[in-house]
Amino acid sequence: MLIRRLTLIAASLLGLWMLWVIVLPTPSSLPPSMPLASGSGSWRVAEHTVSTLQSFQLEARILGREDYYFDRGAKLSPTDLALGWGPMADPDVLRHISISQRNRWYFWRAEQLPIERRQIEIHSANMHLIPANPDVANTLAGLEEGQQIRLSGQLVRVEGDDGYNWVSSLSREDTGDGACELIWVEQLTVVH
């Protein structure tokens, strides 16, 4: 009886280890989202069609980072960055603001606003990043809160073969549901 229990426990632990090591990706081990075919502003990535909406570039400070493993978008976009630019990249402003992320959303709060609310809204955003190549994937895996980065690529629409849709915002004036940018990141560098 004891041997049977020990065997069951060992098999369970081995199964969990295999799930963790083999099945569940980490941001640094995710294969880059490489296009399989391209043409007229769209390309295939696994079971998805990715379509360009418009070019995008930004230099910003990383306000927060959240990695995803289990949600529907994790295979394409393993990491969201909450980014701030202009007044939202200023450490004197940021020390008054608490930042958090969860479920593909970015949240901020401040007991007393260091700048106007609208300035916070239009100078910060949660961005879903799809690495376009191995260099971008490696850089993305090593990014940390507080770093200043420069990125460029395409704002995109993703359509899954199963009917799944994920579409980037095209405005920096919007807030709430649908206001995040979904970016096919072609270049990503740490400025400082």
C-alpha positions as CSV (number, residue, x, y, z in Angstrom):
1,M,0.0,0.0,0.0
2,L,2.8,2.4,0.9
3,I,4.6,1.6,-2.4
4,R,1.5,2.3,-4.4
5,R,1.0,5.7,-2.7
6,L,4.6,6.6,-3.2
7,T,4.4,5.6,-6.9
8,L,1.2,7.7,-7.3
9,I,2.8,10.7,-5.6
10,A,5.9,10.3,-7.8
11,A,3.9,10.0,-11.0
12,S,1.8,13.1,-10.0
13,L,4.9,15.1,-9.3
14,L,6.5,14.0,-12.6
15,G,3.3,15.0,-14.4
16,L,3.2,18.4,-12.8
17,W,6.9,19.0,-13.6
18,M,6.3,18.0,-17.2
19,L,3.3,20.4,-17.4
20,W,5.4,23.2,-16.0
21,V,8.6,22.6,-18.0
22,I,7.2,21.3,-21.3
23,V,3.7,22.7,-21.7
24,L,3.6,26.0,-20.0
25,P,5.7,28.6,-21.7
26,T,7.5,31.4,-19.9
27,P,7.9,34.8,-21.7
28,S,11.6,34.0,-22.3
29,S,10.9,30.6,-23.7
30,L,8.0,31.5,-26.0
31,P,8.8,30.9,-29.6
32,P,8.8,34.2,-31.5
33,S,5.6,35.0,-33.4
34,M,7.0,34.5,-36.8
35,P,4.8,35.0,-39.8
36,L,4.1,31.9,-41.9
37,A,2.9,33.7,-44.9
38,S,2.4,37.3,-45.9
39,G,0.6,39.4,-48.4
40,S,-1.2,42.7,-48.6
41,G,-0.8,43.8,-45.0
42,S,-1.7,40.5,-43.4
43,W,0.1,37.3,-42.4
44,R,-0.5,34.0,-40.6
45,V,0.8,33.2,-37.2
46,A,-0.2,29.7,-36.0
47,E,-4.1,29.6,-36.3
48,H,-4.4,33.4,-36.6
49,T,-4.4,36.1,-39.3
50,V,-2.6,39.2,-38.2
51,S,-3.5,42.4,-40.2
52,T,-1.8,45.8,-40.1
53,L,-3.9,48.7,-39.1
54,Q,-1.2,51.4,-38.9
55,S,2.5,52.0,-38.1
56,F,3.4,52.7,-34.5
57,Q,6.4,53.9,-32.6
58,L,6.9,55.1,-29.1
59,E,9.6,56.0,-26.5
60,A,8.2,55.5,-23.0
61,R,9.0,54.5,-19.5
62,I,7.8,51.1,-18.2
63,L,5.3,51.7,-15.5
64,G,4.4,48.0,-15.0
65,R,4.8,44.6,-16.6
66,E,2.4,41.6,-16.5
67,D,3.2,38.3,-18.1
68,Y,0.4,35.9,-19.3
69,Y,0.4,32.2,-19.6
70,F,-3.2,30.9,-19.7
71,D,-5.4,33.5,-21.3
72,R,-6.5,33.3,-25.0
73,G,-3.9,35.8,-26.1
74,A,-0.9,34.4,-24.3
75,K,0.4,32.5,-27.3
76,L,0.7,35.6,-29.3
77,S,1.2,38.3,-26.7
78,P,2.9,36.9,-23.6
79,T,3.6,40.3,-22.0
80,D,1.7,43.5,-21.4
81,L,3.6,46.7,-20.6
82,A,2.0,49.6,-18.9
83,L,3.8,52.5,-20.5
84,G,4.1,56.2,-19.8
85,W,5.4,59.1,-21.9
86,G,5.5,62.8,-21.5
87,P,4.5,63.8,-18.0
88,M,3.8,60.1,-17.2
89,A,7.5,59.3,-17.7
90,D,8.5,61.8,-15.0
91,P,9.7,60.2,-11.8
92,D,8.4,63.2,-9.8
93,V,4.9,62.6,-11.1
94,L,5.1,58.8,-10.9
95,R,6.1,58.7,-7.2
96,H,2.5,59.9,-6.5
97,I,0.8,57.3,-8.6
98,S,0.3,53.6,-7.8
99,I,0.3,51.3,-10.9
100,S,-1.1,47.8,-11.2
101,Q,-2.1,45.4,-14.0
102,R,-4.3,42.3,-14.2
103,N,-6.5,40.5,-16.7
104,R,-5.0,42.6,-19.6
105,W,-5.9,45.9,-17.9
106,Y,-3.8,48.7,-16.4
107,F,-4.9,50.5,-13.3
108,W,-3.6,53.6,-11.6
109,R,-4.6,55.5,-8.5
110,A,-3.4,58.6,-6.6
111,E,-4.5,60.0,-3.3
112,Q,-3.8,63.5,-4.8
113,L,-3.4,63.9,-8.5
114,P,0.1,65.2,-9.4
115,I,-1.1,66.3,-12.8
116,E,-4.6,66.5,-14.4
117,R,-6.5,63.3,-14.7
118,R,-6.7,63.7,-18.5
119,Q,-2.9,64.0,-18.8
120,I,-2.6,60.7,-17.0
121,E,-5.1,59.1,-19.4
122,I,-3.6,60.3,-22.6
123,H,0.1,59.8,-21.6
124,S,-0.1,56.2,-20.4
125,A,-1.6,53.0,-21.6
126,N,-1.5,49.2,-21.3
127,M,0.0,47.7,-24.4
128,H,-0.2,44.1,-25.6
129,L,3.1,43.2,-27.3
130,I,3.5,40.5,-30.0
131,P,7.2,39.9,-30.6
132,A,7.8,39.8,-34.4
133,N,11.2,38.1,-34.1
134,P,13.6,36.4,-31.7
135,D,15.6,39.5,-30.9
136,V,12.4,41.3,-29.8
137,A,11.2,38.3,-27.8
138,N,14.6,38.2,-25.9
139,T,14.6,41.9,-25.2
140,L,11.0,41.8,-24.1
141,A,11.7,38.9,-21.7
142,G,14.3,41.0,-19.9
143,L,12.5,44.3,-19.5
144,E,11.9,45.7,-16.0
145,E,9.7,48.4,-14.5
146,G,11.4,51.9,-14.6
147,Q,13.3,51.3,-17.8
148,Q,13.0,53.7,-20.7
149,I,12.3,51.8,-24.0
150,R,11.9,52.6,-27.7
151,L,9.6,50.4,-29.8
152,S,8.3,50.4,-33.3
153,G,6.0,48.1,-35.3
154,Q,2.4,47.9,-36.4
155,L,-0.9,48.2,-34.6
156,V,-2.7,45.1,-35.6
157,R,-6.0,43.1,-35.7
158,V,-5.8,39.4,-34.9
159,E,-8.5,37.0,-36.2
160,G,-8.4,33.4,-35.0
161,D,-9.5,30.6,-37.2
162,D,-12.0,29.8,-34.5
163,G,-13.6,33.3,-34.7
164,Y,-11.5,34.9,-32.0
165,N,-10.9,38.7,-32.6
166,W,-8.5,41.0,-30.9
167,V,-8.2,44.6,-32.2
168,S,-5.8,47.4,-31.3
169,S,-7.0,50.8,-30.4
170,L,-6.0,53.5,-33.0
171,S,-6.4,56.5,-30.6
172,R,-4.5,57.8,-27.6
173,E,-7.6,59.7,-26.6
174,D,-9.6,56.7,-25.6
175,T,-9.9,54.9,-22.2
176,G,-11.6,51.8,-20.9
177,D,-12.4,48.6,-22.7
178,G,-10.8,48.4,-26.2
179,A,-8.4,51.3,-25.5
180,C,-5.2,49.2,-25.3
181,E,-2.8,49.0,-28.2
182,L,-2.1,45.5,-29.7
183,I,1.4,45.9,-31.3
184,W,3.3,43.6,-33.6
185,V,6.7,44.7,-32.3
186,E,9.4,44.8,-35.0
187,Q,12.1,46.7,-33.0
188,L,12.5,47.0,-29.2
189,T,15.5,48.7,-27.5
190,V,16.3,49.8,-24.0
191,V,17.2,53.5,-24.0
192,H,18.2,53.6,-20.3
